[in-house]
Amino acid sequence: NCLRLLYGIEGNLRCIDCDATNPQWATLTYGALLCIDCSGRHRQMGVQVSVVRSITMDSWKHSDVLAMLEGGNKQLGDFFARHALSTNSNDEITVNRYKTNAAKFYKKNLCIHVSKVSDAGVYMGRELSRQPQQKRRRKNHKGAEDKNECSLECQSLHQKNAKGNNNVGAEVR
């Protein structure tokens, strides 16, 4: 199921900000999982910085699901580490890293990548979505054995999206 896929992404078994186990919230903006305490901090930053959703109680748009499948806590954590924005025990420092130019760059590029993945059609998994377009076309024509575990679940999402239903469930406002 979707939760198994989400938790199967490297680093997603712990909160991106405080390393707590079993995160139940997501920052869709950064494609990462959060504990309930850190989700509150993200909500306080405002939606211009971080959009937060429950992974079990809220409905998600198609692009939200793709952001989570293409992001991940390890990926974001490694990005922060490369930019000297690693997690610190100080909450203020941790929160402020999301307001840096580096974080804005990450957010923008994740959004662009998710848009390209969405436009490409049926989701075939992280590895395939990151290959150059030419290589991706060749692999798509080989058949079902190249599709990873999530492609069947995601196919129904793409079909709904193609029919004009951009939501996985009813949109929560």
C-alpha positions in Angstrom: 0.0 0.0 0.0 1.0 3.7 -0.2 2.3 3.9 3.4 4.6 0.9 2.8 6.0 2.7 -0.3 6.4 6.0 1.7 8.1 4.4 4.6 10.3 2.3 2.2 12.0 5.4 0.9 15.4 5.8 2.6 15.3 7.9 5.8 11.5 8.1 6.0 11.2 6.0 9.2 12.3 9.0 11.2 11.3 12.7 11.4 13.5 14.9 9.1 13.9 17.6 11.8 14.2 15.8 15.1 14.8 12.1 14.2 11.7 10.9 16.1 10.5 7.5 15.0 7.3 6.7 13.1 6.6 10.2 11.6 2.9 10.6 10.7 3.0 14.0 9.0 4.5 15.3 5.8 5.8 18.5 4.5 4.6 18.3 0.9 6.7 21.3 0.0 9.9 19.3 0.7 8.7 15.8 0.2 9.7 14.7 3.7 8.1 13.2 6.8 7.7 14.8 10.2 6.6 13.9 13.7 3.6 15.7 15.2 5.7 18.2 17.1 7.7 19.2 14.1 4.6 19.4 11.9 3.3 22.1 14.3 6.5 24.0 13.8 6.1 23.8 10.0 2.5 24.9 10.2 3.7 27.9 12.2 6.1 28.9 9.4 3.1 29.3 7.1 2.1 27.7 3.8 4.5 30.0 1.9 7.3 28.0 3.6 5.9 24.5 4.2 2.6 22.8 3.4 1.9 20.1 5.9 -0.5 17.1 5.7 -1.3 14.1 7.8 -0.2 10.9 6.0 -3.3 9.1 7.3 -6.1 11.6 7.9 -5.9 14.1 5.0 -6.6 13.7 1.3 -3.8 14.4 -1.1 -3.6 15.7 -4.7 -1.8 13.7 -7.3 1.2 16.1 -7.3 1.4 15.7 -3.5 1.9 12.0 -3.8 4.5 12.4 -6.5 6.4 14.9 -4.3 6.6 12.4 -1.5 7.6 9.6 -3.8 10.3 11.7 -5.5 11.5 13.5 -2.3 12.4 11.7 0.9 14.0 12.4 4.2 17.5 11.2 3.3 17.5 13.2 0.1 16.5 16.4 1.9 18.8 15.6 4.9 21.7 15.1 2.5 20.9 18.4 0.7 20.8 20.3 4.0 24.1 18.7 5.1 25.8 19.8 1.8 24.6 23.3 2.5 25.7 23.3 6.2 22.0 23.3 7.3 22.0 20.0 9.2 19.6 19.4 12.0 20.6 21.1 15.3 19.1 20.6 18.7 18.1 24.3 18.6 14.5 24.5 17.2 15.0 28.0 15.9 18.0 27.0 13.8 16.1 23.9 12.5 13.1 26.1 11.5 15.2 28.8 10.0 16.9 26.4 7.6 13.6 26.2 5.7 13.7 30.0 5.1 17.2 30.0 3.5 17.9 30.5 -0.2 19.1 26.9 -0.4 15.8 25.6 1.0 13.9 27.8 -1.5 16.1 26.3 -4.3 15.3 22.7 -3.2 11.6 23.5 -2.9 11.5 25.1 -6.4 13.4 22.2 -8.0 11.4 19.5 -6.4 8.2 21.2 -7.7 9.7 21.5 -11.2 10.8 17.8 -11.1 7.4 16.6 -9.9 5.7 18.6 -12.7 7.9 16.9 -15.3 7.3 13.5 -13.7 3.5 14.1 -13.8 3.6 15.3 -17.4 5.6 12.2 -18.4 2.6 9.9 -17.8 2.4 6.7 -15.8 4.7 6.9 -12.8 7.4 4.2 -13.1 9.4 4.8 -9.9 12.1 7.0 -8.6 15.0 5.6 -10.6 13.2 5.8 -14.0 11.9 9.3 -13.4 15.5 10.5 -12.8 16.8 9.2 -16.1 17.2 11.4 -19.2 14.1 11.4 -21.4 15.7 9.4 -24.2 16.7 6.5 -21.9 13.3 6.6 -20.2 11.5 6.1 -23.5 13.5 3.0 -24.3 12.9 1.4 -20.9 9.1 2.1 -21.1 8.8 0.0 -24.3 10.4 -3.1 -22.7 7.3 -4.0 -20.8 6.0 -4.6 -17.3 9.1 -6.2 -15.9 10.7 -2.8 -15.8 8.0 -1.2 -13.8 8.6 -1.1 -10.1 6.2 -2.0 -7.3 4.3 1.3 -7.2 3.5 1.6 -10.9 0.2 -0.3 -10.7 -1.1 1.8 -7.8 0.0 5.0 -9.4 -1.5 4.1 -12.8 -5.0 4.5 -11.3 -3.9 7.9 -9.9 -2.8 8.9 -13.4 -6.0 7.7 -15.0 -8.0 9.8 -12.5 -5.7 12.7 -13.2 -6.2 12.4 -16.9 -10.0 12.5 -16.4 -9.6 15.9 -14.7 -9.7 14.6 -11.1 -6.5 15.9 -9.7 -7.2 14.7 -6.2 -6.4 11.3 -4.6 -9.4 11.9 -2.3 -11.6 14.9 -1.6 -9.4 18.0 -1.2 -9.1 19.1 2.4 -9.2 22.9 2.9 
